[in-house]
Amino acid sequence: MLNFRRQKSRSSEREHVIVKPFKTIEVRLPIEVLMSQPKYKKRRDLFLQGFSAVQQRNADDPTSFYAVAGIHGLPYLPYDILPGEKEPLTDYKGEKNRWGGYCHHGDILFPTWHRPYILLLEMLIHDAAEEMIRENPDLYPPDNNETKEYTKELEKLRFPYWDWASPSTIFQGLPSVLFDEYVHVDNPTLQNIKIRNPLRAYTLPVNLGSLTLVGDISNPTQRPYHPDGSVTPYTPAGYATVRHPSSKYITDENATTFHCS
């Protein structure tokens, strides 16, 4: 198991991503279990708030969701490059055979490649939750018994999984936490705090692509955005990702909340 820390390299003044072992080995829970069972309530709240904090970091921060998501694909930028390393081509240059991220699409490494990738995201969420407790003594008083309970749950915090082939999925459909717009969380001082659901969507912090990449330059925010096969379509900062999008890039609520009876 790994735990994330930032550390300056000898060749650069910038902090780079360094990983260290977790103190304990814990079980990753099914997401419907983590989100619904009362005994995991504190762990759930730490997970959601930690994930939200990672998503809100600046795009140029290698610990941000924007940067980490780019390891897999968009925005097709090299991750945490050290001085002297050759940067992969970005599709902003309009290369016909663009570099499309580090993921091993279409080969036998595809399943295993995602494990360390998700491990990194898991570490970031854990450390963000730890920082939240440490940096907010007004919300998490150090001598408070409930704060101590949150700290114990923090050590068990791991990224949950969703089994799309499980019996519960067949009969209950997609867990509601994956499409609810808001979630409510607690801490030792405040209860029922309403926050945007980090599992539903991610809001772009910067423009993706450029205005020259859209078909209708005079109307760059017209939807949908059509890629030409070699470059990233322009998507403006503030745009939230969607699931099962319609032709107007709007989430199809019926498709994402389907339940079998």
C-alpha positions as CSV (number, residue, x, y, z in Angstrom):
1,M,0.0,0.0,0.0
2,L,1.2,3.5,-0.7
3,N,0.7,6.9,0.8
4,F,1.3,10.2,-1.1
5,R,3.8,12.9,-0.2
6,R,5.4,15.7,-2.1
7,Q,9.2,16.1,-2.1
8,K,11.7,18.3,-4.0
9,S,14.0,16.5,-6.4
10,R,17.7,17.1,-6.5
11,S,17.4,18.4,-10.1
12,S,14.5,20.8,-9.5
13,E,13.2,23.2,-7.0
14,R,9.6,22.2,-7.8
15,E,7.9,19.5,-5.6
16,H,7.4,16.2,-7.3
17,V,5.1,13.3,-6.6
18,I,6.7,10.8,-4.1
19,V,4.9,7.9,-2.6
20,K,5.4,6.1,0.8
21,P,3.7,3.1,2.4
22,F,0.4,3.3,4.2
23,K,0.7,2.3,7.9
24,T,-2.0,-0.3,7.6
25,I,-3.6,-2.7,5.0
26,E,-7.3,-2.1,4.7
27,V,-10.2,-3.5,2.7
28,R,-11.7,-1.5,-0.1
29,L,-15.5,-1.4,0.3
30,P,-18.2,-1.6,-2.3
31,I,-19.4,2.0,-2.9
32,E,-23.0,1.2,-2.0
33,V,-21.8,-0.2,1.3
34,L,-19.5,2.7,2.1
35,M,-22.3,5.2,1.3
36,S,-25.2,3.5,3.1
37,Q,-24.1,1.7,6.2
38,P,-24.1,3.9,9.4
39,K,-20.8,2.3,10.7
40,Y,-18.9,3.8,7.8
41,K,-20.5,7.2,8.0
42,K,-17.4,9.0,9.1
43,R,-15.2,7.3,6.6
44,R,-17.7,8.2,3.9
45,D,-17.7,11.8,4.9
46,L,-13.9,11.9,4.8
47,F,-13.8,10.3,1.4
48,L,-16.3,12.7,-0.2
49,Q,-14.6,15.8,1.3
50,G,-11.2,14.6,0.5
51,F,-12.2,13.9,-3.1
52,S,-13.8,17.3,-3.3
53,A,-10.6,19.0,-2.1
54,V,-8.5,17.2,-4.7
55,Q,-10.9,18.4,-7.5
56,Q,-10.7,22.0,-6.3
57,R,-6.9,22.3,-6.6
58,N,-5.3,24.4,-9.3
59,A,-4.9,22.8,-12.6
60,D,-1.1,23.2,-12.5
61,D,-0.8,21.4,-9.2
62,P,0.4,17.8,-9.8
63,T,-1.8,16.7,-6.9
64,S,-5.0,18.1,-8.6
65,F,-7.6,15.9,-10.1
66,Y,-7.1,17.8,-13.4
67,A,-3.4,16.7,-13.5
68,V,-3.9,13.2,-12.3
69,A,-6.8,12.6,-14.7
70,G,-4.4,13.7,-17.5
71,I,-2.3,10.6,-16.8
72,H,-5.2,8.6,-18.3
73,G,-6.2,10.9,-21.2
74,L,-7.4,14.4,-21.4
75,P,-6.0,17.1,-21.2
76,Y,-3.1,15.1,-22.9
77,L,-0.3,16.8,-21.1
78,P,2.8,15.1,-19.6
79,Y,2.5,14.4,-15.9
80,D,5.0,15.8,-13.3
81,I,7.9,16.1,-15.9
82,L,11.4,16.3,-14.4
83,P,14.0,18.7,-15.9
84,G,15.7,17.1,-18.9
85,E,13.0,14.6,-19.6
86,K,11.5,14.6,-23.1
87,E,7.9,15.8,-23.0
88,P,5.4,13.8,-25.1
89,L,3.7,15.6,-27.9
90,T,0.6,17.5,-26.9
91,D,-2.4,17.4,-29.3
92,Y,-2.4,21.2,-29.1
93,K,0.2,21.2,-31.8
94,G,-2.3,19.6,-34.1
95,E,-0.2,16.5,-34.7
96,K,-2.0,14.0,-36.9
97,N,-1.0,11.1,-34.7
98,R,-1.4,12.8,-31.4
99,W,-0.1,11.5,-28.1
100,G,-3.2,10.4,-26.1
101,G,-2.0,10.0,-22.6
102,Y,-0.2,7.2,-20.8
103,C,-3.0,4.6,-20.7
104,H,-2.4,1.3,-22.5
105,H,-5.5,1.2,-24.5
106,G,-5.8,-1.8,-26.8
107,D,-3.1,-4.1,-25.2
108,I,-2.7,-6.6,-22.5
109,L,-1.4,-4.1,-19.9
110,F,-4.8,-2.2,-20.0
111,P,-6.3,-3.8,-16.8
112,T,-3.2,-3.8,-14.6
113,W,-2.2,-0.3,-15.8
114,H,-5.1,1.3,-14.0
115,R,-4.2,-0.1,-10.6
116,P,-1.3,2.2,-9.7
117,Y,-3.2,5.0,-11.4
118,I,-6.1,4.6,-9.1
119,L,-3.7,4.1,-6.2
120,L,-2.4,7.6,-6.8
121,L,-5.9,9.1,-6.7
122,E,-6.6,7.0,-3.5
123,M,-3.5,8.5,-1.8
124,L,-4.4,12.0,-2.8
125,I,-7.9,11.7,-1.3
126,H,-6.5,10.2,1.9
127,D,-4.0,12.9,2.3
128,A,-6.5,15.7,1.5
129,A,-8.8,14.3,4.2
130,E,-5.9,14.1,6.6
131,E,-4.9,17.7,5.9
132,M,-8.5,18.8,6.4
133,I,-8.5,17.4,9.9
134,R,-5.1,18.8,10.7
135,E,-5.6,22.3,9.3
136,N,-9.1,22.9,10.8
137,P,-8.9,22.5,14.6
138,D,-12.1,24.6,14.9
139,L,-14.0,21.9,13.0
140,Y,-11.9,19.0,14.3
141,P,-10.9,19.9,17.9
142,P,-7.8,17.8,18.7
143,D,-9.0,16.6,22.1
144,N,-12.6,15.9,20.9
145,N,-13.5,12.2,21.1
146,E,-15.4,12.4,17.8
147,T,-12.3,13.9,16.1
148,K,-10.3,10.9,17.4
149,E,-13.0,8.6,15.8
150,Y,-12.6,10.5,12.5
151,T,-8.8,10.0,12.7
152,K,-9.2,6.3,13.3
153,E,-11.5,6.1,10.2
154,L,-9.0,8.1,8.2
155,E,-6.4,5.3,8.6
156,K,-9.0,2.9,7.0
157,L,-9.9,5.3,4.2
158,R,-9.5,3.6,0.8
159,F,-11.0,4.1,-2.7
160,P,-14.3,2.2,-3.0
161,Y,-15.2,0.1,-6.0
162,W,-18.4,-0.5,-7.9
163,D,-19.2,-4.0,-9.1
164,W,-21.4,-3.5,-12.2
165,A,-22.1,-7.3,-12.3
166,S,-23.2,-7.7,-8.7
167,P,-26.8,-8.8,-7.9
168,S,-27.4,-5.5,-6.2
169,T,-26.5,-3.6,-9.4
170,I,-28.8,-5.8,-11.4
171,F,-31.8,-5.1,-9.2
172,Q,-31.0,-1.6,-7.9
173,G,-29.1,0.0,-10.8
174,L,-26.5,2.6,-10.5
175,P,-25.8,3.8,-6.9
176,S,-27.5,7.1,-6.3
177,V,-24.2,8.7,-5.1
178,L,-22.9,8.5,-8.6
179,F,-25.6,10.8,-10.0
180,D,-26.9,12.9,-7.0
181,E,-26.0,16.5,-7.6
182,Y,-25.3,17.2,-3.9
183,V,-24.3,15.1,-0.8
184,H,-24.5,16.0,2.9
185,V,-21.5,15.4,5.2
186,D,-20.7,15.9,8.9
187,N,-17.8,16.8,11.1
188,P,-17.4,17.0,14.9
189,T,-18.6,20.6,14.9
190,L,-21.2,20.9,12.1
191,Q,-23.7,18.5,10.7
192,N,-25.6,18.1,7.5
193,I,-23.2,20.2,5.4
194,K,-24.3,20.4,1.8
195,I,-21.5,20.1,-0.8
196,R,-21.4,19.3,-4.5
197,N,-21.1,15.6,-5.2
198,P,-17.5,14.9,-6.4
199,L,-18.6,11.5,-7.7
200,R,-21.2,13.0,-10.1
201,A,-19.1,15.4,-12.2
202,Y,-15.9,17.3,-12.4
203,T,-15.9,21.0,-13.3
204,L,-13.0,22.1,-15.6
205,P,-10.9,24.7,-13.9
206,V,-9.4,26.0,-17.2
207,N,-10.3,26.0,-20.9
208,L,-9.6,22.7,-22.6
209,G,-8.4,23.0,-26.1
210,S,-8.4,26.4,-27.9
211,L,-10.9,28.5,-29.9
212,T,-9.3,27.4,-33.2
213,L,-10.4,23.9,-32.5
214,V,-14.1,24.4,-32.8
215,G,-16.1,24.1,-36.0
216,D,-17.9,27.4,-35.5
217,I,-15.2,29.9,-34.4
218,S,-17.7,32.7,-34.2
219,N,-19.7,30.8,-31.6
220,P,-17.1,28.8,-29.5
221,T,-19.5,27.7,-26.8
222,Q,-22.0,26.2,-29.2
223,R,-22.8,22.6,-28.2
224,P,-22.0,19.8,-29.0
225,Y,-18.3,20.2,-29.7
226,H,-17.1,18.0,-32.5
227,P,-13.5,16.8,-32.5
228,D,-11.8,16.5,-35.8
229,G,-9.9,13.4,-34.9
230,S,-6.5,15.0,-34.3
231,V,-7.1,17.7,-31.7
232,T,-9.0,18.3,-28.5
233,P,-12.3,20.1,-29.0
234,Y,-12.6,23.4,-27.2
235,T,-14.4,23.0,-23.8
236,P,-14.6,26.2,-21.6
237,A,-13.6,26.5,-18.0
238,G,-16.6,25.9,-15.7
239,Y,-18.0,23.1,-17.8
240,A,-19.0,20.1,-15.8
241,T,-18.5,16.6,-17.1
242,V,-21.6,14.6,-17.8
243,R,-22.7,11.0,-18.0
244,H,-24.7,9.6,-20.9
245,P,-24.7,13.0,-22.6
246,S,-27.4,14.1,-25.0
247,S,-26.6,15.8,-28.3
248,K,-26.5,19.1,-26.3
249,Y,-24.0,17.7,-23.7
250,I,-26.7,17.4,-21.0
251,T,-26.8,14.4,-18.7
252,D,-29.6,12.0,-19.6
253,E,-31.1,11.6,-16.2
254,N,-33.3,8.6,-17.3
255,A,-30.2,6.7,-18.4
256,T,-28.1,7.4,-15.3
257,T,-30.9,6.6,-12.8
258,F,-32.2,3.4,-14.4
259,H,-33.5,0.8,-12.0
260,C,-34.7,-2.7,-12.7
261,S,-37.9,-4.0,-11.1
